[in-house]
Amino acid sequence: MVTVDSMSDASDPPGPGELEAFREQVRDFLTANCSGWGEDSTRREDEGASRARSFQAALSDAGLAGITYQRELGGAGLSSAHQEAFDAVSKSWHLPNLPLAISHGMCLPMLNQFGTDAQRAEFMPDCISGRSIWCQMFSEPGAGSDVAGLSTRAVRDGDQWVLNGQKVWTSGAHYSDYGLVVARTRPDVPKHQGLSMFIVDMTDPAVEVRPLRQISGESGFNEVFFTDLHIPSDWLLGDLNQGWSLAVAMLMFERVSIGAGRGGLGGERVSQKLISLARHLDRDADPHVRQALADLWIRERIKGFIGRRIREAVTAGRVPGPEGSIAKLNGALLARGIRDVSMKLVGPAGQAWGPDSDAGRQWASFCLSAAGISIAGGTDEVQRNIIGERVLGLPREPNPFRDTAWEDVPRS
C-alpha cells in the first residue's frame, strides 16, 4: 500500500509579505471570476457541473487549484498557510464548485494517500484541474450505516476484475467521469476483511446511473448499477482485501468535508446571511433572535477550529481520525440550527413564497435538505458511537457475528 506524503512542495513557512501577496492574488481572481456572487447575494447555489469545471480550470490556470498538492501532480505546491489564506479570503464569496465537493474532498485525498505512483500521475492532475469529476460509492439498499455488510461483488478474471451489484445515494454520479467503489472480493471471511476498493470508469456502458428525485425537487443522489463491469487489475486502490481500512479513511475524509469543509453548510457565510436577513426583516433587536444567531456564530467558529486542526493533520500526511466524527456531528447540529433559525426568520414565506421572494425559496430548500446532513457520511448515532468508543474509551456494542464469514451471516 502506498502512503507517501505528496502534499506540499514548500519546505519553509511563508513570510507575512508572501502571504499578503498571495491574498491579493486570490482577491483579484475572485473579483474576475466570481462577480455578482458576493456574500450579500441570495442567489441559489449553482450545482451545474459544467460551471464547476470551468471555474476549477480557471483556478488551475491561476495556480490556485490543489494548493497543497505537488506541482507534478497538478497542484500548486504551496503550504497549508497558503490554504488557510485562500479560505479566509474566499469565505465571503460563493465559489461555484459544489459539484466538486466529493471529487476534491474525498476522492482526491484518497488517490493521494493510497494510490500508486502510476495512479496518482494518471488521475490526480485531471481531478485537481476539474477535467474529471469523481464520486464515491459505498451505500447499498441492504448496507446503509453498516457499510461493511455490502454485497456488490468483484471477481478476478485474468488481468481484470468483473464487478456486479448496486449502489445507492451516490452524490453526483450522473455527472462524474470516475468513481471509487468498495466491493466484496472475499465472501468467506468476516465482513470487514473481504472488501477491496477500485477505481471505476463511470462512462462505461456497463454502469447505469438512475437519478433519485428528492423532496426538494432536486436529484443530486443516484442509484448506480454494475452489470459485468470489467476493471483493469491495476485500478485496485490500496491492497487487495484491505478495502475496509480505505473505506474508514474515506468516510473520515467525507465527515471532514461535511462537518469542517465549506460543503453543504456554507461556512461562515450562512450566519452572515442570516444576520443580514434579520436586519432586513427588522428582527435583529429581538433578544431570542440575537441569541440564536450568536449560538450559530459560535458553532461556526468551532467548526472552523476543528477544520484547521484536521487540515494540518492531512497536510502532514495523516488520515483524519475520530476528530472527523466530531466535525461531522457538529456540522449536523449546526445545519439543524440554521434550519430552525432561518424558518423562524422567514416565517410563512418559508412554506409559500411569491415569484419575487427568493429568500423564502432559498431557506425552504435548505430546510428540506438539512435532515440529510445528519445521515450522509454516517448518521449522528454512528458518530456518537465512534466518539464514545475511540475518544471516551467506552465499551463497544456486542456483535455476535464479529468473527463469522460474511456469507454465513443471516440476512433477510
Summary of the structure (lengths in Angstrom):
residues: 412
radius of gyration: 21.7
end to end distance: 35.5
largest distance: 70.8
contacts: 1344
relative contact order: 0.11
helix: 50%
strand: 13%
